[in-house]
Amino acid sequence: MTQGTQSSDEVLLPRRELSIRFGLRTPPTEESVRREAHLRLLLGASPLAPIPADDAHDLLLTAFAEFCASNLADELRKPRSLMAADDLTARDLMTAAADLTAPQTWYPSARAMRRRVVYHCGPTNSGKTHNALASFSAAVGDLFSNA
């Protein structure tokens, strides 16, 4: 074997020892062994060597998913009613803020207001804007839109 590379058995052995000695929650899987070996090949001798973006994304995403599945499994299985009230409130607020499926419910007081829409139409240079601005300036509490 070349210097700086390790077989999957060499990578697996320390993880097995650690999981036996310290009671790690997850024994090493073939995927984690492959990822560690791939990481060692990418990094070589220096742990601070740059990693290509695609490889780094794959490695980090897989490692994060494994971490969440092994360390947060109990939290993920909890019913929502057992979670802390602060977490529920924050989660509910984020969900409500991200929900764009019912815009008709967003501003109920504004939707309850009665409106009168006046549409000025006619040929070019016929005084539509002038007439609209004159009626707008005479009215109280109106809105003018020139669209």
C-alpha positions as CSV (number, residue, x, y, z in Angstrom):
1,M,0.0,0.0,0.0
2,T,1.3,3.5,-0.9
3,Q,2.2,5.9,1.8
4,G,-0.6,8.2,2.9
5,T,-3.5,5.9,1.9
6,Q,-5.3,3.3,4.0
7,S,-7.4,0.3,3.2
8,S,-11.0,0.2,4.4
9,D,-10.0,-2.4,7.0
10,E,-7.4,0.1,8.4
11,V,-10.0,2.8,8.6
12,L,-12.7,0.5,10.1
13,L,-10.5,-0.9,12.9
14,P,-10.1,2.3,14.9
15,R,-13.8,3.0,14.6
16,R,-14.7,-0.4,15.8
17,E,-12.3,-0.1,18.7
18,L,-13.8,3.3,19.6
19,S,-17.4,2.0,19.3
20,I,-16.6,-0.9,21.6
21,R,-14.5,1.0,24.1
22,F,-16.6,4.1,24.4
23,G,-20.0,2.8,23.4
24,L,-20.6,5.0,20.3
25,R,-24.2,5.0,19.2
26,T,-23.6,3.9,15.7
27,P,-21.1,1.3,14.6
28,P,-19.2,2.1,11.4
29,T,-21.1,1.4,8.2
30,E,-19.6,0.6,4.8
31,E,-20.7,4.1,3.7
32,S,-18.9,5.8,6.5
33,V,-15.8,3.7,5.9
34,R,-15.9,4.6,2.2
35,R,-16.3,8.2,3.0
36,E,-13.4,8.3,5.5
37,A,-11.2,6.5,3.0
38,H,-12.2,8.9,0.3
39,L,-11.6,11.9,2.6
40,R,-8.1,10.6,3.5
41,L,-7.3,10.2,-0.2
42,L,-8.5,13.7,-0.9
43,L,-6.7,15.3,2.0
44,G,-3.5,13.3,1.7
45,A,-1.0,14.2,4.5
46,S,-2.5,17.6,5.3
47,P,-5.9,17.8,7.1
48,L,-6.2,21.4,5.8
49,A,-5.8,20.7,2.1
50,P,-8.6,22.1,-0.1
51,I,-11.3,19.6,-1.2
52,P,-13.1,20.0,-4.6
53,A,-16.5,21.5,-4.0
54,D,-18.5,18.6,-5.3
55,D,-16.6,16.1,-3.1
56,A,-16.8,18.3,-0.1
57,H,-20.6,18.8,-0.5
58,D,-21.2,15.1,-0.8
59,L,-19.0,14.3,2.2
60,L,-20.4,17.0,4.4
61,L,-24.0,16.3,3.5
62,T,-23.7,12.6,4.1
63,A,-21.8,13.1,7.4
64,F,-24.4,15.7,8.6
65,A,-27.3,13.3,7.7
66,E,-25.6,10.4,9.6
67,F,-25.0,12.7,12.6
68,C,-28.6,13.8,12.7
69,A,-29.9,10.3,12.3
70,S,-27.7,8.9,15.0
71,N,-27.6,11.8,17.5
72,L,-31.0,13.4,17.0
73,A,-33.2,10.4,16.4
74,D,-35.0,10.6,19.7
75,E,-35.8,14.3,19.2
76,L,-37.0,13.6,15.6
77,R,-39.4,10.9,16.9
78,K,-40.9,13.0,19.7
79,P,-44.5,14.0,19.2
80,R,-44.9,17.8,18.7
81,S,-47.0,18.0,21.9
82,L,-44.0,16.9,24.0
83,M,-41.6,19.5,22.6
84,A,-40.9,22.7,24.4
85,A,-43.4,25.5,24.0
86,D,-40.8,27.9,22.7
87,D,-39.8,25.5,20.0
88,L,-43.4,25.0,19.0
89,T,-44.0,28.7,18.8
90,A,-40.9,29.4,16.7
91,R,-41.6,26.5,14.4
92,D,-45.2,27.5,14.0
93,L,-44.2,31.1,13.2
94,M,-41.7,29.9,10.6
95,T,-44.2,27.6,9.0
96,A,-46.9,30.4,8.9
97,A,-44.4,32.9,7.4
98,A,-43.4,30.4,4.7
99,D,-47.0,29.5,3.8
100,L,-47.9,31.4,0.7
101,T,-50.9,29.2,-0.3
102,A,-53.7,31.5,1.0
103,P,-53.0,35.1,0.2
104,Q,-56.7,36.0,0.6
105,T,-56.3,35.6,4.4
106,W,-53.2,37.8,4.8
107,Y,-54.8,41.2,5.4
108,P,-58.4,40.6,6.6
109,S,-59.0,44.2,7.7
110,A,-57.8,45.6,4.4
111,R,-59.9,43.1,2.5
112,A,-63.0,44.1,4.6
113,M,-62.7,47.7,3.4
114,R,-65.1,48.8,0.7
115,R,-63.5,50.2,-2.4
116,R,-64.6,52.2,-5.4
117,V,-62.5,51.7,-8.5
118,V,-62.7,54.3,-11.3
119,Y,-61.1,53.3,-14.7
120,H,-60.3,56.2,-17.0
121,C,-60.0,55.0,-20.6
122,G,-59.7,56.7,-24.0
123,P,-57.3,57.4,-26.8
124,T,-53.9,58.8,-26.4
125,N,-53.7,62.5,-25.4
126,S,-57.4,62.6,-24.6
127,G,-56.9,63.9,-21.0
128,K,-57.3,60.7,-19.1
129,T,-54.4,61.4,-16.7
130,H,-55.5,65.0,-16.2
131,N,-59.1,64.1,-15.4
132,A,-57.9,61.3,-13.1
133,L,-55.6,63.6,-11.2
134,A,-58.3,66.3,-11.0
135,S,-60.8,63.8,-9.5
136,F,-58.1,62.5,-7.2
137,S,-57.2,65.9,-5.8
138,A,-60.8,66.6,-5.1
139,A,-61.4,63.4,-3.2
140,V,-60.4,62.7,0.4
141,G,-58.5,59.5,1.3
142,D,-58.2,58.1,-2.2
143,L,-55.4,56.4,-4.0
144,F,-54.2,57.0,-7.6
145,S,-52.5,54.4,-9.7
146,N,-51.3,55.2,-13.2
147,A,-50.9,51.7,-14.6
